[in-house]
Amino acid sequence: MAQVFASEIDGDGCATECLHPEVVAPLLGRSLGRDGAQAVGDLFSTLADPSRARIVHLLAISERDLCVCDIALVLGMTVSALSHQLRFLRERGAVERRKAGRIAYYRLVDAHLRELVLGAATHVAERA
């Protein structure tokens, strides 16, 4: 796996010396590297579509896995349009699918994504 965090100061450097080494020193090696930044950007671009954001939020607030028909009903989407978005989300690792016979159930991949989406929804609601 590629390095996620930058381990040194990138770029050509600064024209002046570090003014606050006590602030900068603990941050070295902790900021996102290029690969990590790309992965974070990819995650946010996956969630950037309003339909996908609604799907992921619904899965975040649900206490149970939801089937395609139930998601479509709650969100007022066609099953076809929903299935397309769910496939997109699954291919990008945001949701997981479980099949029970002919019925497909979906859930978020982990608690981190749930916290991110719920936090974003809270942030937006507080700013409104």
Beta strands, then each sheet from edge to edge (+ up, - down):
strand 1: 66-67
strand 2: 95-100
strand 3: 103-108
sheet 1: 1+ 3- 2+
end
